[in-house]
Amino acid sequence: MSDQSPRGEMNKLRPVIGDVVAAVEKNVPYGAVLLSHNQGLEVYVDNRQEAVSEWNPTAGSVVTAFDGLTMRERAIAGFDEQSLMRSAKELAAEGSFPKQNEIDPGPERKGDFVTPMQIDPGKMTAQEKLDKLRELHARVSKLDKRIVNTRVSYREARQSTIFGNRVADLAQDVQRIMVYLFVFTSGEKGIRYDWRVKHASAGWEALTFSDEELQDLVETSIGLHDAERIEPGEYTVIASPRVAGVICHESFGHGVETDMFIKDRAKAESYLGRSVGSSLVDIWDDPSVPGAFGSYFFDDEGFPAAPTQIVKKGVFERGISDMASATMLGIPRSANGRRQDFTRKVYARMSNTFFGRGETPVPDLYKQVEKGIYLDRMSSGMEDPKGWGIQVTCHYGKEIKGGKLTGRMFAPVAITGYVPDLLHSVTGVGDDLVLGGGFCGKGHKEFAMTASGGPHLLLKARLG
């Protein structure tokens, strides 16, 4: 029996990709083919409703022709050999494609890759997933009588791609999962809430919450009823890994995507080889981190996943690139050419972007703070790649005195400033490392699944 599923149709086309690429390259320096299938599921449970819905299914092919200056593509719904070959011939005949410069197709590479999983969500029924969320909802709801609502939101996304050019024959099946857990509590000042989240490229086994994690969530939500407004000013700050990750994402994320250099939209370009932060600051983008939400085995242009060091000991080393920007700028490629789906263009996009791990135990960071603020639970972030301003809003901050948390809370708390000033103020980097996931928009709001994080950071920042 033939496999009529999207993955089965993709596998049937795989043997002819070489012929399609050859048809493009009769008149074009570089050709490539991407076959892509994305599918997902959302499950939602709270005190009032439950819902299960399919999420953003797409299935189609892309034929690419590139001459070193202009990239031309055809997007084709579904997987049809005749349509692929027709598109290849049209691209080869379209316009002028000078061959004076050979386009590097990358290293020779072959392989099939699958996200390692103990409990494959694809082998679970929707009812089994709903039942697990109901169990988590019940565990939390009984922890305190002041809880008025518990909300559990689950999302899974499976991205299957096959890529080929004259030297590459690659396939990957990447499974990403996430759970958001919100708790709402009631008090004299109204309703307050807090949340916890789990993200991973993994199976369902990555979504477990300990009793301690759930109790801490409830206690923090209750504690926010007494939170105060913070007095604006400069503070000594310990940033949690998730807050550090947003600072990293917003400061050396979009601003070092090298397609922004071509468009003259990134101040970072003028800082290549220059100091942008404390010598303690290292920043990486690495899609090869096992289990991280932004990980993959190769990008949508077939380049193998590998770490890229963006900042080394405070010096801006390089940006992250797609094929077009790397070729046009004459810089090394990185595995960051990504598209939302087959209907969208490739951009240079982040994967897992994070501050490198330091050597200071986290308790020793606290000992260095006589008076300051611990920032946790990021709620939003904004950056200006052209002006290098940054704003990160945290759901709350906790007071530190004499190296210890006092229990006093402030909410919300926003960090504002100029990126190099913020990074030069870093005086301590923890020996831990945590990555959190999310969705990152760019261009006409093309979204990519990314992760950001790092260790705890000790720094100075303007809060308000």
Stockholm file with secondary structure:
# STOCKHOLM 1.0

chainA/1-464         MSDQSPRGEMNKLRPVIGDVVAAVEKNVPYGAVLLSHNQGLEVYVDNRQEAVSEWNPTAGSVVTAFDGLTMRERAIAGFDEQSLMRSAKELAAEGSFPKQNEIDPGPERKGDFVTPMQIDPGKMTAQEKLDKLRELHARVSKLDKRIVNTRVSYREARQSTIFGNRVADLAQDVQRIMVYLFVFTSGEKGIRYDWRVKHASAGWEALTFSDEELQDLVETSIGLHDAERIEPGEYTVIASPRVAGVICHESFGHGVETDMFIKDRAKAESYLGRSVGSSLVDIWDDPSVPGAFGSYFFDDEGFPAAPTQIVKKGVFERGISDMASATMLGIPRSANGRRQDFTRKVYARMSNTFFGRGETPVPDLYKQVEKGIYLDRMSSGMEDPKGWGIQVTCHYGKEIKGGKLTGRMFAPVAITGYVPDLLHSVTGVGDDLVLGGGFCGKGHKEFAMTASGGPHLLLKARLG
#=GR chainA/1-464 SS CCCCSHHHHHHHHGGGHHHHHHHHTTTSSEEEEEEEEEEEEEEEECSSCEEEEECCCEEEEEEEEECSSCEEEEEEESCCHHHHHHHHHHHHHSSCCCCSSCCCCCSCEEEEEECCCSSCGGGSCHHHHHHHHHHHHHHHHTSCTTEEEEEEEEEEEEEEEEEECSSEEEEEEEEEEEEEEEEEEEETTEEEEEEEEEEESSCGGGGCCCHHHHHHHHHHHHHGGGCBCCCCEEEEEEECHHHHHHHHHHHTTGGGBTHHHHTTCCGGGGGTTSBCSCTTCCEEECTTSTTCTTCCSBCTTCCBCCCEEEEETTEECCCBCCHHHHHHHTCCCCSCEECSSTTSCCEECCSEEEECCCSBCHHHHHHTCSEEEEEEEEEEEEEETTTTEEEEEEEEEEEEETTEEEEEEESSEEEEEEHHHHHHTCCEEBSCCEEEEEEEEETTTEEEEEEEEESCEEEEEEEC
#=GC SS_cons         CCCCSHHHHHHHHGGGHHHHHHHHTTTSSEEEEEEEEEEEEEEEECSSCEEEEECCCEEEEEEEEECSSCEEEEEEESCCHHHHHHHHHHHHHSSCCCCSSCCCCCSCEEEEEECCCSSCGGGSCHHHHHHHHHHHHHHHHTSCTTEEEEEEEEEEEEEEEEEECSSEEEEEEEEEEEEEEEEEEEETTEEEEEEEEEEESSCGGGGCCCHHHHHHHHHHHHHGGGCBCCCCEEEEEEECHHHHHHHHHHHTTGGGBTHHHHTTCCGGGGGTTSBCSCTTCCEEECTTSTTCTTCCSBCTTCCBCCCEEEEETTEECCCBCCHHHHHHHTCCCCSCEECSSTTSCCEECCSEEEECCCSBCHHHHHHTCSEEEEEEEEEEEEEETTTTEEEEEEEEEEEEETTEEEEEEESSEEEEEEHHHHHHTCCEEBSCCEEEEEEEEETTTEEEEEEEEESCEEEEEEEC
//
